[in-house]
Amino acid sequence: MTAAPARTKSRVSSWPKPKKVSLPNLKPATKTISRRLPHHLLDSIKVAANVRDVPCPSVIEVWLHEKLHSERQVSNIKRHHRQKSL
């Protein structure tokens, strides 16, 4: 079995020098919100986040996304049934 080739200095230094880029018109894709929650609800979210080993805001974001997705599906089904009955 042969050993992997050693990294040489020339391979590492062959990368181009990074350039600073200014993007003044770039706006964040997210918006910060603030919401007060009952202690028991926040505690439950913290437990769920801890079990999943992710931050609380990430759990909240995923749950909101899942809920909105399921609500859209229900809305589309209702709309489809209304159109059929017409």
C-alpha positions as CSV (number, residue, x, y, z in Angstrom):
1,M,0.0,0.0,0.0
2,T,1.4,3.4,-0.9
3,A,1.2,6.5,1.3
4,A,-0.7,9.5,0.2
5,P,1.4,12.1,-1.5
6,A,2.7,14.7,0.9
7,R,1.4,18.2,0.5
8,T,4.0,20.5,-0.8
9,K,4.3,24.2,-0.2
10,S,3.7,24.9,-3.9
11,R,0.3,23.3,-3.8
12,V,-0.8,25.3,-0.8
13,S,0.5,28.6,-2.1
14,S,-1.1,28.2,-5.5
15,W,-4.4,29.5,-4.3
16,P,-5.2,33.1,-5.5
17,K,-5.1,35.8,-2.9
18,P,-8.7,36.6,-1.5
19,K,-10.1,39.9,-2.5
20,K,-12.3,42.1,-0.3
21,V,-15.7,42.6,-1.8
22,S,-18.3,45.2,-0.9
23,L,-22.0,44.5,-1.3
24,P,-23.7,47.6,-0.2
25,N,-27.1,46.7,-1.6
26,L,-27.2,43.2,-0.1
27,K,-30.1,42.9,2.4
28,P,-30.5,40.1,4.9
29,A,-32.9,37.4,3.8
30,T,-34.3,37.1,7.3
31,K,-36.0,39.5,9.7
32,T,-35.8,39.6,13.5
33,I,-39.0,39.2,15.5
34,S,-39.7,39.4,19.2
35,R,-42.4,37.3,20.9
36,R,-43.3,36.8,24.5
37,L,-44.1,33.2,25.4
38,P,-45.4,31.6,28.6
39,H,-42.7,30.0,30.7
40,H,-44.1,26.5,30.3
41,L,-44.1,26.8,26.5
42,L,-40.6,28.2,26.3
43,D,-39.4,25.4,28.7
44,S,-41.0,22.8,26.4
45,I,-39.3,24.3,23.4
46,K,-36.0,24.3,25.2
47,V,-36.4,20.6,26.1
48,A,-37.2,19.8,22.4
49,A,-34.2,21.8,21.2
50,N,-31.9,20.1,23.7
51,V,-33.1,16.6,22.7
52,R,-32.4,17.5,19.0
53,D,-29.1,19.3,20.0
54,V,-30.1,22.4,18.1
55,P,-30.8,26.0,19.2
56,C,-34.3,27.0,20.3
57,P,-34.8,29.5,17.4
58,S,-34.0,26.7,14.9
59,V,-36.6,24.4,16.4
60,I,-39.2,27.2,16.4
61,E,-38.4,28.0,12.7
62,V,-38.7,24.4,11.6
63,W,-42.0,24.0,13.5
64,L,-43.4,27.2,12.0
65,H,-42.4,26.0,8.5
66,E,-43.9,22.6,9.0
67,K,-47.2,24.1,10.3
68,L,-47.4,26.5,7.4
69,H,-46.8,23.8,5.0
70,S,-49.5,21.6,6.4
71,E,-51.9,24.5,6.5
72,R,-51.3,25.2,2.8
73,Q,-52.0,21.5,2.0
74,V,-55.3,21.6,4.0
75,S,-56.2,24.9,2.2
76,N,-55.5,23.4,-1.2
77,I,-57.6,20.3,-0.5
78,K,-60.5,22.5,0.7
79,R,-60.2,24.7,-2.4
80,H,-60.1,21.6,-4.6
81,H,-63.2,20.2,-3.1
82,R,-65.1,23.5,-3.4
83,Q,-64.2,23.7,-7.1
84,K,-65.4,20.1,-7.7
85,S,-68.7,20.8,-6.1
86,L,-69.4,23.8,-8.3
